[in-house]
Amino acid sequence: MCEKLHHALESQLPAISTLQMSTLRLLLLAVFDFLALWQYHLKPADRQFVPFFEVALQQELQEVLLHWLNQAPSSVPICQETGEITAQVISWAIFGPAVQWSRGDQTITKDTMARHVLDVVIAGLSPVVTVT
């Protein structure tokens, strides 16, 4: 499952992605798309494994964010522990709303939802994210 998310992210993100508002937006949209498609194709027999899949998917997202954080030029140096915690918090800030939206709470569009989530994420990352 993580491999499918990894490939989905690779196909929707620039080859060399860095921590920028534009790539975060693309990341958000890719996660929303992936989870919506995953929910659509989820078989009833697989529902018992959903919590395990979701944790694995969130961890894949966390790894992408940690990689970006480690490469980010920043006026505020980030130690490894802080980077890991930041990646964890931001990954859940993205993943939680994406899961809820993909489960059927699609009363607002994916783009609108992504914009709201991005606003929150950018506020938390303001010391290290490049706005482009």
N, CA, C and O atoms as a printed pandas DataFrame, in Angstrom:
     atom_number atom_name residue_name chain_id  residue_number  x_coord  y_coord  z_coord
0              1         N          MET        A               1    0.822   -1.187    0.000
1              2        CA          MET        A               1    0.000    0.000    0.000
2              3         C          MET        A               1    0.871    1.256    0.000
3              4         O          MET        A               1    0.596    2.208   -0.731
4              5         N          CYS        A               2    1.917    1.255    0.819
5              6        CA          CYS        A               2    2.820    2.407    0.867
6              7         C          CYS        A               2    3.494    2.622   -0.470
7              8         O          CYS        A               2    3.716    3.758   -0.889
8              9         N          GLU        A               3    3.821    1.524   -1.143
9             10        CA          GLU        A               3    4.454    1.643   -2.452
10            11         C          GLU        A               3    3.525    2.340   -3.433
11            12         O          GLU        A               3    3.974    3.136   -4.258
12            13         N          LYS        A               4    2.238    2.047   -3.349
13            14        CA          LYS        A               4    1.275    2.695   -4.247
14            15         C          LYS        A               4    1.197    4.191   -3.955
15            16         O          LYS        A               4    1.139    5.004   -4.878
16            17         N          LEU        A               5    1.196    4.551   -2.685
17            18        CA          LEU        A               5    1.196    5.968   -2.338
18            19         C          LEU        A               5    2.493    6.618   -2.800
19            20         O          LEU        A               5    2.481    7.721   -3.347
20            21         N          HIS        A               6    3.600    5.938   -2.583
21            22        CA          HIS        A               6    4.900    6.471   -3.003
22            23         C          HIS        A               6    4.903    6.749   -4.511
23            24         O          HIS        A               6    5.357    7.805   -4.951
24            25         N          HIS        A               7    4.398    5.802   -5.289
25            26        CA          HIS        A               7    4.341    5.983   -6.742
26            27         C          HIS        A               7    3.362    7.091   -7.124
27            28         O          HIS        A               7    3.616    7.850   -8.059
28            29         N          ALA        A               8    2.264    7.183   -6.414
29            30        CA          ALA        A               8    1.303    8.257   -6.685
30            31         C          ALA        A               8    1.929    9.622   -6.419
31            32         O          ALA        A               8    1.733   10.564   -7.187
32            33         N          LEU        A               9    2.680    9.719   -5.334
33            34        CA          LEU        A               9    3.346   10.977   -5.014
34            35         C          LEU        A               9    4.420   11.298   -6.046
35            36         O          LEU        A               9    4.543   12.442   -6.483
36            37         N          GLU        A              10    5.189   10.298   -6.432
37            38        CA          GLU        A              10    6.220   10.514   -7.445
38            39         C          GLU        A              10    5.632   11.013   -8.754
39            40         O          GLU        A              10    6.223   11.859   -9.426
40            41         N          SER        A              11    4.468   10.489   -9.114
41            42        CA          SER        A              11    3.869   10.874  -10.394
42            43         C          SER        A              11    3.241   12.269  -10.352
43            44         O          SER        A              11    3.064   12.893  -11.398
44            45         N          GLN        A              12    2.902   12.763   -9.166
45            46        CA          GLN        A              12    2.217   14.051   -9.067
46            47         C          GLN        A              12    3.095   15.183   -8.536
47            48         O          GLN        A              12    2.693   16.346   -8.566
48            49         N          LEU        A              13    4.276   14.852   -8.057
49            50        CA          LEU        A              13    5.195   15.870   -7.544
50            51         C          LEU        A              13    6.355   16.057   -8.519
51            52         O          LEU        A              13    6.718   15.127   -9.238
52            53         N          PRO        A              14    6.937   17.260   -8.545
53            54        CA          PRO        A              14    8.118   17.456   -9.383
54            55         C          PRO        A              14    9.219   16.486   -8.988
55            56         O          PRO        A              14    9.302   16.060   -7.836
56            57         N          ALA        A              15   10.065   16.142   -9.957
57            58        CA          ALA        A              15   11.145   15.173   -9.709
58            59         C          ALA        A              15   12.006   15.587   -8.529
59            60         O          ALA        A              15   12.382   14.751   -7.707
60            61         N          ILE        A              16   12.316   16.854   -8.441
61            62        CA          ILE        A              16   13.083   17.363   -7.304
62            63         C          ILE        A              16   12.148   18.269   -6.507
63            64         O          ILE        A              16   11.979   19.446   -6.825
64            65         N          SER        A              17   11.555   17.706   -5.480
65            66        CA          SER        A              17   10.602   18.453   -4.659
66            67         C          SER        A              17   11.280   18.954   -3.401
67            68         O          SER        A              17   12.081   18.256   -2.779
68            69         N          THR        A              18   10.943   20.170   -3.045
69            70        CA          THR        A              18   11.459   20.757   -1.820
70            71         C          THR        A              18   10.288   21.311   -1.022
71            72         O          THR        A              18    9.148   21.324   -1.485
72            73         N          LEU        A              19   10.590   21.760    0.166
73            74        CA          LEU        A              19    9.556   22.268    1.064
74            75         C          LEU        A              19    9.172   23.682    0.649
75            76         O          LEU        A              19    9.771   24.665    1.084
76            77         N          GLN        A              20    8.168   23.753   -0.194
77            78        CA          GLN        A              20    7.628   25.026   -0.678
78            79         C          GLN        A              20    6.111   24.948   -0.629
79            80         O          GLN        A              20    5.536   23.860   -0.602
80            81         N          MET        A              21    5.477   26.098   -0.617
81            82        CA          MET        A              21    4.020   26.098   -0.576
82            83         C          MET        A              21    3.446   25.368   -1.790
83            84         O          MET        A              21    2.465   24.634   -1.663
84            85         N          SER        A              22    4.043   25.560   -2.956
85            86        CA          SER        A              22    3.519   24.931   -4.169
86            87         C          SER        A              22    3.630   23.403   -4.103
87            88         O          SER        A              22    2.713   22.698   -4.524
88            89         N          THR        A              23    4.748   22.890   -3.578
89            90        CA          THR        A              23    4.881   21.437   -3.493
90            91         C          THR        A              23    4.024   20.866   -2.363
91            92         O          THR        A              23    3.527   19.745   -2.472
92            93         N          LEU        A              24    3.848   21.613   -1.299
93            94        CA          LEU        A              24    2.937   21.165   -0.236
94            95         C          LEU        A              24    1.512   21.058   -0.766
95            96         O          LEU        A              24    0.789   20.116   -0.441
96            97         N          ARG        A              25    1.116   22.026   -1.582
97            98        CA          ARG        A              25   -0.231   21.989   -2.173
98            99         C          ARG        A              25   -0.373   20.756   -3.064
99           100         O          ARG        A              25   -1.383   20.056   -2.994
100          101         N          LEU        A              26    0.628   20.488   -3.899
101          102        CA          LEU        A              26    0.595   19.297   -4.746
102          103         C          LEU        A              26    0.567   18.026   -3.908
103          104         O          LEU        A              26   -0.135   17.072   -4.243
104          105         N          LEU        A              27    1.324   18.012   -2.826
105          106        CA          LEU        A              27    1.333   16.866   -1.920
106          107         C          LEU        A              27   -0.054   16.642   -1.323
107          108         O          LEU        A              27   -0.554   15.517   -1.297
108          109         N          LEU        A              28   -0.665   17.713   -0.849
109          110        CA          LEU        A              28   -2.014   17.613   -0.286
110          111         C          LEU        A              28   -2.992   17.048   -1.303
111          112         O          LEU        A              28   -3.740   16.120   -0.996
112          113         N          LEU        A              29   -2.992   17.597   -2.502
113          114        CA          LEU        A              29   -3.921   17.123   -3.537
114          115         C          LEU        A              29   -3.659   15.663   -3.889
115          116         O          LEU        A              29   -4.599   14.901   -4.117
116          117         N          ALA        A              30   -2.394   15.270   -3.935
117          118        CA          ALA        A              30   -2.060   13.877   -4.231
118          119         C          ALA        A              30   -2.576   12.945   -3.136
119          120         O          ALA        A              30   -3.098   11.870   -3.432
120          121         N          VAL        A              31   -2.434   13.351   -1.879
121          122        CA          VAL        A              31   -2.918   12.533   -0.759
122          123         C          VAL        A              31   -4.444   12.437   -0.799
123          124         O          VAL        A              31   -5.001   11.355   -0.613
124          125         N          PHE        A              32   -5.116   13.551   -1.039
125          126        CA          PHE        A              32   -6.580   13.537   -1.140
126          127         C          PHE        A              32   -7.026   12.617   -2.274
127          128         O          PHE        A              32   -7.934   11.805   -2.097
128          129         N          ASP        A              33   -6.386   12.743   -3.444
129          130        CA          ASP        A              33   -6.731   11.886   -4.585
130          131         C          ASP        A              33   -6.506   10.416   -4.268
131          132         O          ASP        A              33   -7.363    9.574   -4.536
132          133         N          PHE        A              34   -5.341   10.114   -3.692
133          134        CA          PHE        A              34   -4.990    8.734   -3.397
134          135         C          PHE        A              34   -5.990    8.112   -2.422
135          136         O          PHE        A              34   -6.466    6.999   -2.647
136          137         N          LEU        A              35   -6.308    8.826   -1.342
137          138        CA          LEU        A              35   -7.221    8.269   -0.339
138          139         C          LEU        A              35   -8.642    8.115   -0.874
139          140         O          LEU        A              35   -9.328    7.150   -0.535
140          141         N          ALA        A              36   -9.087    9.048   -1.701
141          142        CA          ALA        A              36  -10.422    8.930   -2.288
142          143         C          ALA        A              36  -10.494    7.708   -3.191
143          144         O          ALA        A              36  -11.468    6.955   -3.152
144          145         N          LEU        A              37   -9.465    7.513   -4.000
145          146        CA          LEU        A              37   -9.420    6.354   -4.888
146          147         C          LEU        A              37   -9.308    5.067   -4.088
147          148         O          LEU        A              37   -9.947    4.068   -4.420
148          149         N          TRP        A              38   -8.502    5.088   -3.041
149          150        CA          TRP        A              38   -8.338    3.917   -2.185
150          151         C          TRP        A              38   -9.668    3.547   -1.522
151          152         O          TRP        A              38  -10.045    2.375   -1.502
152          153         N          GLN        A              39  -10.365    4.524   -0.988
153          154        CA          GLN        A              39  -11.668    4.259   -0.349
154          155         C          GLN        A              39  -12.662    3.686   -1.363
155          156         O          GLN        A              39  -13.446    2.793   -1.041
156          157         N          TYR        A              40  -12.618    4.204   -2.573
157          158        CA          TYR        A              40  -13.530    3.741   -3.620
158          159         C          TYR        A              40  -13.295    2.273   -3.951
159          160         O          TYR        A              40  -14.248    1.527   -4.177
160          161         N          HIS        A              41  -12.027    1.852   -3.981
161          162        CA          HIS        A              41  -11.685    0.482   -4.366
162          163         C          HIS        A              41  -11.552   -0.468   -3.183
163          164         O          HIS        A              41  -11.264   -1.649   -3.376
164          165         N          LEU        A              42  -11.755    0.018   -1.975
165          166        CA          LEU        A              42  -11.614   -0.815   -0.786
166          167         C          LEU        A              42  -12.707   -1.883   -0.767
167          168         O          LEU        A              42  -13.894   -1.579   -0.890
168          169         N          LYS        A              43  -12.287   -3.126   -0.610
169          170        CA          LYS        A              43  -13.229   -4.244   -0.570
170          171         C          LYS        A              43  -13.708   -4.448    0.863
171          172         O          LYS        A              43  -12.955   -4.211    1.807
172          173         N          PRO        A              44  -14.948   -4.884    1.033
173          174        CA          PRO        A              44  -15.450   -5.114    2.389
174          175         C          PRO        A              44  -14.560   -6.044    3.213
175          176         O          PRO        A              44  -14.413   -5.850    4.419
176          177         N          ALA        A              45  -13.974   -7.040    2.579
177          178        CA          ALA        A              45  -13.113   -7.986    3.298
178          179         C          ALA        A              45  -11.831   -7.318    3.807
179          180         O          ALA        A              45  -11.203   -7.803    4.747
180          181         N          ASP        A              46  -11.452   -6.206    3.179
181          182        CA          ASP        A              46  -10.224   -5.515    3.572
182          183         C          ASP        A              46  -10.441   -4.478    4.661
183          184         O          ASP        A              46   -9.469   -3.928    5.180
184          185         N          ARG        A              47  -11.675   -4.196    5.020
185          186        CA          ARG        A              47  -11.964   -3.133    5.988
186          187         C          ARG        A              47  -11.306   -3.376    7.352
187          188         O          ARG        A              47  -10.982   -2.425    8.064
188          189         N          GLN        A              48  -11.113   -4.630    7.710
189          190        CA          GLN        A              48  -10.476   -4.925    9.002
190          191         C          GLN        A              48   -9.030   -4.449    9.047
191          192         O          GLN        A              48   -8.476   -4.245   10.127
192          193         N          PHE        A              49   -8.407   -4.268    7.862
193          194        CA          PHE        A              49   -7.013   -3.847    7.791
194          195         C          PHE        A              49   -6.846   -2.337    7.628
195          196         O          PHE        A              49   -5.720   -1.841    7.585
196          197         N          VAL        A              50   -7.944   -1.613    7.538
197          198        CA          VAL        A              50   -7.897   -0.166    7.305
198          199         C          VAL        A              50   -7.005    0.560    8.311
199          200         O          VAL        A              50   -6.183    1.375    7.891
200          201         N          PRO        A              51   -7.125    0.307    9.625
201          202        CA          PRO        A              51   -6.247    1.022   10.558
202          203         C          PRO        A              51   -4.762    0.803   10.284
203          204         O          PRO        A              51   -3.962    1.729   10.426
204          205         N          PHE        A              52   -4.391   -0.407    9.896
205          206        CA          PHE        A              52   -2.985   -0.698    9.596
206          207         C          PHE        A              52   -2.536    0.027    8.330
207          208         O          PHE        A              52   -1.437    0.579    8.275
208          209         N          PHE        A              53   -3.408    0.018    7.307
209          210        CA          PHE        A              53   -3.101    0.727    6.063
210          211         C          PHE        A              53   -2.949    2.220    6.322
211          212         O          PHE        A              53   -2.027    2.856    5.810
212          213         N          GLU        A              54   -3.848    2.768    7.110
213          214        CA          GLU        A              54   -3.823    4.204    7.364
214          215         C          GLU        A              54   -2.552    4.614    8.104
215          216         O          GLU        A              54   -1.953    5.638    7.776
216          217         N          VAL        A              55   -2.140    3.842    9.083
217          218        CA          VAL        A              55   -0.906    4.159    9.802
218          219         C          VAL        A              55    0.291    4.080    8.850
219          220         O          VAL        A              55    1.171    4.941    8.883
220          221         N          ALA        A              56    0.321    3.059    8.014
221          222        CA          ALA        A              56    1.422    2.912    7.060
222          223         C          ALA        A              56    1.440    4.073    6.065
223          224         O          ALA        A              56    2.510    4.578    5.726
224          225         N          LEU        A              57    0.278    4.496    5.599
225          226        CA          LEU        A              57    0.198    5.608    4.660
226          227         C          LEU        A              57    0.632    6.916    5.322
227          228         O          LEU        A              57    1.342    7.716    4.714
228          229         N          GLN        A              58    0.206    7.129    6.559
229          230        CA          GLN        A              58    0.601    8.339    7.277
230          231         C          GLN        A              58    2.106    8.357    7.478
231          232         O          GLN        A              58    2.728    9.414    7.375
232          233         N          GLN        A              59    2.700    7.213    7.762
233          234        CA          GLN        A              59    4.143    7.135    7.956
234          235         C          GLN        A              59    4.902    7.430    6.657
235          236         O          GLN        A              59    5.967    8.048    6.683
236          237         N          GLU        A              60    4.357    6.993    5.540
237          238        CA          GLU        A              60    4.977    7.312    4.242
238          239         C          GLU        A              60    4.941    8.821    4.013
239          240         O          GLU        A              60    5.928    9.408    3.569
240          241         N          LEU        A              61    3.826    9.435    4.311
241          242        CA          LEU        A              61    3.694   10.884    4.194
242          243         C          LEU        A              61    4.681   11.585    5.126
243          244         O          LEU        A              61    5.305   12.576    4.745
244          245         N          GLN        A              62    4.817   11.074    6.330
245          246        CA          GLN        A              62    5.753   11.633    7.310
246          247         C          GLN        A              62    7.186   11.566    6.782
247          248         O          GLN        A              62    7.954   12.510    6.967
248          249         N          GLU        A              63    7.549   10.477    6.136
249          250        CA          GLU        A              63    8.895   10.331    5.581
250          251         C          GLU        A              63    9.166   11.359    4.479
251          252         O          GLU        A              63   10.258   11.922    4.410
252          253         N          VAL        A              64    8.188   11.599    3.633
253          254        CA          VAL        A              64    8.343   12.615    2.581
254          255         C          VAL        A              64    8.576   13.978    3.219
255          256         O          VAL        A              64    9.480   14.712    2.820
256          257         N          LEU        A              65    7.764   14.309    4.205
257          258        CA          LEU        A              65    7.895   15.613    4.867
258          259         C          LEU        A              65    9.222   15.735    5.608
259          260         O          LEU        A              65    9.844   16.797    5.587
260          261         N          LEU        A              66    9.660   14.670    6.257
261          262        CA          LEU        A              66   10.941   14.701    6.963
262          263         C          LEU        A              66   12.090   14.924    5.973
263          264         O          LEU        A              66   13.017   15.688    6.244
264          265         N          HIS        A              67   12.017   14.261    4.848
265          266        CA          HIS        A              67   13.031   14.450    3.808
266          267         C          HIS        A              67   13.073   15.914    3.372
267          268         O          HIS        A              67   14.153   16.492    3.249
268          269         N          TRP        A              68   11.921   16.507    3.142
269          270        CA          TRP        A              68   11.852   17.912    2.743
270          271         C          TRP        A              68   12.381   18.819    3.847
271          272         O          TRP        A              68   13.115   19.769    3.575
272          273         N          LEU        A              69   12.011   18.529    5.088
273          274        CA          LEU        A              69   12.490   19.355    6.207
274          275         C          LEU        A              69   14.006   19.293    6.341
275          276         O          LEU        A              69   14.655   20.301    6.624
276          277         N          ASN        A              70   14.562   18.112    6.138
277          278        CA          ASN        A              70   16.007   17.959    6.249
278          279         C          ASN        A              70   16.756   18.705    5.154
279          280         O          ASN        A              70   17.924   19.055    5.326
280          281         N          GLN        A              71   16.098   18.948    4.044
281          282        CA          GLN        A              71   16.721   19.656    2.932
282          283         C          GLN        A              71   16.409   21.148    2.938
283          284         O          GLN        A              71   16.997   21.900    2.161
284          285         N          ALA        A              72   15.501   21.586    3.792
285          286        CA          ALA        A              72   15.036   22.974    3.762
286          287         C          ALA        A              72   16.092   23.939    4.280
287          288         O          ALA        A              72   16.639   23.754    5.367
288          289         N          PRO        A              73   16.375   24.984    3.477
289          290        CA          PRO        A              73   17.226   26.037    4.024
290          291         C          PRO        A              73   16.392   26.829    5.025
291          292         O          PRO        A              73   15.252   27.195    4.740
292          293         N          SER        A              74   16.944   27.082    6.153
293          294        CA          SER        A              74   16.151   27.744    7.184
294          295         C          SER        A              74   17.024   28.672    8.009
295          296         O          SER        A              74   18.191   28.388    8.280
296          297         N          SER        A              75   16.434   29.775    8.393
297          298        CA          SER        A              75   17.145   30.680    9.295
298          299         C          SER        A              75   17.110   30.135   10.712
299          300         O          SER        A              75   17.882   30.550   11.577
300          301         N          VAL        A              76   16.192   29.189   10.933
301          302        CA          VAL        A              76   16.077   28.547   12.245
302          303         C          VAL        A              76   16.565   27.106   12.097
303          304         O          VAL        A              76   15.874   26.286   11.492
304          305         N          PRO        A              77   17.745   26.783   12.638
305          306        CA          PRO        A              77   18.243   25.409   12.505
306          307         C          PRO        A              77   17.297   24.411   13.163
307          308         O          PRO        A              77   16.745   24.667   14.234
308          309         N          ILE        A              78   17.123   23.274   12.505
309          310        CA          ILE        A              78   16.222   22.241   13.024
310          311         C          ILE        A              78   17.054   21.016   13.379
311          312         O          ILE        A              78   17.741   20.453   12.527
312          313         N          CYS        A              79   16.986   20.610   14.639
313          314        CA          CYS        A              79   17.681   19.388   15.036
314          315         C          CYS        A              79   16.866   18.189   14.558
315          316         O          CYS        A              79   15.696   18.330   14.202
316          317         N          GLN        A              80   17.480   17.022   14.551
317          318        CA          GLN        A              80   16.826   15.810   14.049
318          319         C          GLN        A              80   15.523   15.525   14.795
319          320         O          GLN        A              80   14.505   15.212   14.176
320          321         N          GLU        A              81   15.556   15.635   16.117
321          322        CA          GLU        A              81   14.351   15.354   16.905
322          323         C          GLU        A              81   13.216   16.318   16.559
323          324         O          GLU        A              81   12.068   15.904   16.401
324          325         N          THR        A              82   13.543   17.597   16.445
325          326        CA          THR        A              82   12.530   18.594   16.101
326          327         C          THR        A              82   11.988   18.338   14.697
327          328         O          THR        A              82   10.786   18.467   14.464
328          329         N          GLY        A              83   12.863   17.977   13.765
329          330        CA          GLY        A              83   12.434   17.673   12.398
330          331         C          GLY        A              83   11.482   16.489   12.361
331          332         O          GLY        A              83   10.471   16.519   11.661
332          333         N          GLU        A              84   11.805   15.456   13.112
333          334        CA          GLU        A              84   10.939   14.271   13.155
334          335         C          GLU        A              84    9.578   14.595   13.752
335          336         O          GLU        A              84    8.551   14.153   13.237
336          337         N          ILE        A              85    9.568   15.353   14.821
337          338        CA          ILE        A              85    8.293   15.719   15.457
338          339         C          ILE        A              85    7.491   16.624   14.531
339          340         O          ILE        A              85    6.279   16.460   14.394
340          341         N          THR        A              86    8.165   17.573   13.899
341          342        CA          THR        A              86    7.474   18.467   12.975
342          343         C          THR        A              86    6.869   17.674   11.819
343          344         O          THR        A              86    5.716   17.905   11.455
344          345         N          ALA        A              87    7.615   16.757   11.246
345          346        CA          ALA        A              87    7.106   15.924   10.150
346          347         C          ALA        A              87    5.916   15.092   10.609
347          348         O          ALA        A              87    4.951   14.920    9.865
348          349         N          GLN        A              88    5.983   14.577   11.829
349          350        CA          GLN        A              88    4.888   13.774   12.366
350          351         C          GLN        A              88    3.625   14.612   12.534
351          352         O          GLN        A              88    2.540   14.190   12.134
352          353         N          VAL        A              89    3.761   15.778   13.115
353          354        CA          VAL        A              89    2.603   16.647   13.351
354          355         C          VAL        A              89    1.979   17.087   12.028
355          356         O          VAL        A              89    0.761   17.028   11.858
356          357         N          ILE        A              90    2.817   17.525   11.100
357          358        CA          ILE        A              90    2.313   18.004    9.818
358          359         C          ILE        A              90    1.689   16.865    9.013
359          360         O          ILE        A              90    0.673   17.064    8.347
360          361         N          SER        A              91    2.290   15.670    9.070
361          362        CA          SER        A              91    1.718   14.539    8.334
362          363         C          SER        A              91    0.321   14.215    8.839
363          364         O          SER        A              91   -0.572   13.926    8.042
364          365         N          TRP        A              92    0.118   14.259   10.157
365          366        CA          TRP        A              92   -1.218   14.009   10.696
366          367         C          TRP        A              92   -2.169   15.156   10.382
367          368         O          TRP        A              92   -3.364   14.939   10.181
368          369         N          ALA        A              93   -1.641   16.379   10.341
369          370        CA          ALA        A              93   -2.477   17.535    9.993
370          371         C          ALA        A              93   -2.977   17.427    8.555
371          372         O          ALA        A              93   -4.052   17.931    8.230
372          373         N          ILE        A              94   -2.216   16.787    7.713
373          374        CA          ILE        A              94   -2.641   16.549    6.329
374          375         C          ILE        A              94   -3.482   15.291    6.239
375          376         O          ILE        A              94   -4.548   15.287    5.624
376          377         N          PHE        A              95   -3.000   14.226    6.855
377          378        CA          PHE        A              95   -3.618   12.912    6.698
378          379         C          PHE        A              95   -5.003   12.827    7.331
379          380         O          PHE        A              95   -5.919   12.253    6.742
380          381         N          GLY        A              96   -5.162   13.391    8.521
381          382        CA          GLY        A              96   -6.458   13.310    9.211
382          383         C          GLY        A              96   -7.609   13.887    8.394
383          384         O          GLY        A              96   -8.599   13.193    8.163
384          385         N          PRO        A              97   -7.504   15.138    7.952
385          386        CA          PRO        A              97   -8.576   15.698    7.134
386          387         C          PRO        A              97   -8.763   14.958    5.805
387          388         O          PRO        A              97   -9.887   14.828    5.319
388          389         N          ALA        A              98   -7.659   14.474    5.218
389          390        CA          ALA        A              98   -7.773   13.741    3.955
390          391         C          ALA        A              98   -8.547   12.441    4.138
391          392         O          ALA        A              98   -9.361   12.074    3.291
392          393         N          VAL        A              99   -8.296   11.749    5.237
393          394        CA          VAL        A              99   -9.026   10.503    5.523
394          395         C          VAL        A              99  -10.507   10.806    5.728
395          396         O          VAL        A              99  -11.362   10.140    5.144
396          397         N          GLN        A             100  -10.816   11.802    6.551
397          398        CA          GLN        A             100  -12.221   12.155    6.791
398          399         C          GLN        A             100  -12.921   12.528    5.493
399          400         O          GLN        A             100  -14.046   12.096    5.243
400          401         N          TRP        A             101  -12.264   13.321    4.676
401          402        CA          TRP        A             101  -12.847   13.757    3.410
402          403         C          TRP        A             101  -13.069   12.553    2.491
403          404         O          TRP        A             101  -14.110   12.446    1.843
404          405         N          SER        A             102  -12.090   11.652    2.438
405          406        CA          SER        A             102  -12.194   10.502    1.538
406          407         C          SER        A             102  -13.258    9.503    1.977
407          408         O          SER        A             102  -13.758    8.728    1.162
408          409         N          ARG        A             103  -13.600    9.520    3.244
409          410        CA          ARG        A             103  -14.617    8.593    3.754
410          411         C          ARG        A             103  -16.035    9.055    3.445
411          412         O          ARG        A             103  -17.004    8.387    3.803
412          413         N          GLY        A             104  -16.151   10.182    2.789
413          414        CA          GLY        A             104  -17.483   10.602    2.380
414          415         C          GLY        A             104  -17.847   11.994    2.811
415          416         O          GLY        A             104  -18.885   12.509    2.394
416          417         N          ASP        A             105  -17.033   12.625    3.632
417          418        CA          ASP        A             105  -17.301   13.989    4.065
418          419         C          ASP        A             105  -16.801   14.953    2.990
419          420         O          ASP        A             105  -15.913   15.772    3.229
420          421         N          GLN        A             106  -17.393   14.834    1.800
421          422        CA          GLN        A             106  -16.936   15.611    0.650
422          423         C          GLN        A             106  -17.920   16.724    0.321
423          424         O          GLN        A             106  -18.232   16.964   -0.845
424          425         N          THR        A             107  -18.406   17.398    1.352
425          426        CA          THR        A             107  -19.348   18.489    1.134
426          427         C          THR        A             107  -18.663   19.717    0.550
427          428         O          THR        A             107  -19.326   20.595   -0.001
428          429         N          ILE        A             108  -17.342   19.784    0.668
429          430        CA          ILE        A             108  -16.580   20.835    0.006
430          431         C          ILE        A             108  -15.601   20.171   -0.951
431          432         O          ILE        A             108  -15.255   19.002   -0.784
432          433         N          THR        A             109  -15.165   20.907   -1.937
433          434        CA          THR        A             109  -14.295   20.314   -2.957
434          435         C          THR        A             109  -12.930   19.969   -2.383
435          436         O          THR        A             109  -12.515   20.479   -1.342
436          437         N          LYS        A             110  -12.259   19.099   -3.090
437          438        CA          LYS        A             110  -10.896   18.705   -2.720
438          439         C          LYS        A             110   -9.987   19.932   -2.696
439          440         O          LYS        A             110   -9.176   20.086   -1.783
440          441         N          ASP        A             111  -10.119   20.794   -3.684
441          442        CA          ASP        A             111   -9.267   21.984   -3.758
442          443         C          ASP        A             111   -9.507   22.921   -2.574
443          444         O          ASP        A             111   -8.556   23.461   -2.007
444          445         N          THR        A             112  -10.760   23.112   -2.203
445          446        CA          THR        A             112  -11.084   23.977   -1.064
446          447         C          THR        A             112  -10.563   23.360    0.227
447          448         O          THR        A             112   -9.980   24.049    1.064
448          449         N          MET        A             113  -10.775   22.074    0.379
449          450        CA          MET        A             113  -10.290   21.382    1.573
450          451         C          MET        A             113   -8.769   21.481    1.661
451          452         O          MET        A             113   -8.219   21.767    2.724
452          453         N          ALA        A             114   -8.094   21.242    0.535
453          454        CA          ALA        A             114   -6.632   21.316    0.514
454          455         C          ALA        A             114   -6.157   22.726    0.866
455          456         O          ALA        A             114   -5.158   22.886    1.567
456          457         N          ARG        A             115   -6.858   23.734    0.390
457          458        CA          ARG        A             115   -6.468   25.113    0.694
458          459         C          ARG        A             115   -6.574   25.387    2.194
459          460         O          ARG        A             115   -5.686   26.010    2.776
460          461         N          HIS        A             116   -7.654   24.924    2.818
461          462        CA          HIS        A             116   -7.817   25.123    4.267
462          463         C          HIS        A             116   -6.731   24.395    5.055
463          464         O          HIS        A             116   -6.153   24.954    5.987
464          465         N          VAL        A             117   -6.458   23.161    4.681
465          466        CA          VAL        A             117   -5.420   22.389    5.365
466          467         C          VAL        A             117   -4.061   23.044    5.144
467          468         O          VAL        A             117   -3.262   23.142    6.076
468          469         N          LEU        A             118   -3.795   23.491    3.926
469          470        CA          LEU        A             118   -2.526   24.134    3.615
470          471         C          LEU        A             118   -2.320   25.391    4.459
471          472         O          LEU        A             118   -1.206   25.658    4.909
472          473         N          ASP        A             119   -3.378   26.157    4.673
473          474        CA          ASP        A             119   -3.272   27.353    5.519
474          475         C          ASP        A             119   -2.785   26.997    6.919
475          476         O          ASP        A             119   -1.931   27.684    7.480
476          477         N          VAL        A             120   -3.325   25.932    7.473
477          478        CA          VAL        A             120   -2.938   25.496    8.816
478          479         C          VAL        A             120   -1.502   24.975    8.811
479          480         O          VAL        A             120   -0.715   25.300    9.700
480          481         N          VAL        A             121   -1.171   24.176    7.818
481          482        CA          VAL        A             121    0.169   23.600    7.721
482          483         C          VAL        A             121    1.216   24.701    7.544
483          484         O          VAL        A             121    2.257   24.683    8.202
484          485         N          ILE        A             122    0.943   25.645    6.667
485          486        CA          ILE        A             122    1.898   26.734    6.424
486          487         C          ILE        A             122    2.112   27.560    7.687
487          488         O          ILE        A             122    3.235   27.973    7.975
488          489         N          ALA        A             123    1.055   27.799    8.434
489          490        CA          ALA        A             123    1.204   28.549    9.689
490          491         C          ALA        A             123    2.169   27.828   10.631
491          492         O          ALA        A             123    2.987   28.465   11.294
492          493         N          GLY        A             124    2.072   26.508   10.686
493          494        CA          GLY        A             124    2.962   25.735   11.550
494          495         C          GLY        A             124    4.382   25.640   11.033
495          496         O          GLY        A             124    5.322   25.496   11.815
496          497         N          LEU        A             125    4.549   25.721    9.712
497          498        CA          LEU        A             125    5.868   25.580    9.103
498          499         C          LEU        A             125    6.499   26.917    8.729
499          500         O          LEU        A             125    7.565   26.939    8.115
500          501         N          SER        A             126    5.876   28.005    9.077
501          502        CA          SER        A             126    6.329   29.312    8.592
502          503         C          SER        A             126    7.826   29.575    8.771
503          504         O          SER        A             126    8.407   30.263    7.932
504          505         N          PRO        A             127    8.479   29.068    9.815
505          506        CA          PRO        A             127    9.921   29.332    9.911
506          507         C          PRO        A             127   10.767   28.603    8.876
507          508         O          PRO        A             127   11.899   29.015    8.621
508          509         N          VAL        A             128   10.251   27.521    8.264
509          510        CA          VAL        A             128   11.102   26.720    7.400
510          511         C          VAL        A             128   10.607   26.567    5.970
511          512         O          VAL        A             128   11.347   26.045    5.136
512          513         N          VAL        A             129    9.401   26.994    5.647
513          514        CA          VAL        A             129    8.856   26.770    4.307
514          515         C          VAL        A             129    9.137   27.971    3.414
515          516         O          VAL        A             129    9.079   29.120    3.852
516          517         N          THR        A             130    9.440   27.682    2.160
517          518        CA          THR        A             130    9.640   28.719    1.165
518          519         C          THR        A             130    8.320   28.968    0.458
519          520         O          THR        A             130    7.697   28.024   -0.027
520          521         N          VAL        A             131    7.888   30.199    0.391
521          522        CA          VAL        A             131    6.630   30.526   -0.271
522          523         C          VAL        A             131    6.918   30.826   -1.732
523          524         O          VAL        A             131    7.548   31.832   -2.059
524          525         N          THR        A             132    6.438   29.922   -2.626
525          526        CA          THR        A             132    6.575   30.136   -4.065
526          527         C          THR        A             132    5.311   29.756   -4.757
527          528         O          THR        A             132    5.221   29.863   -5.980
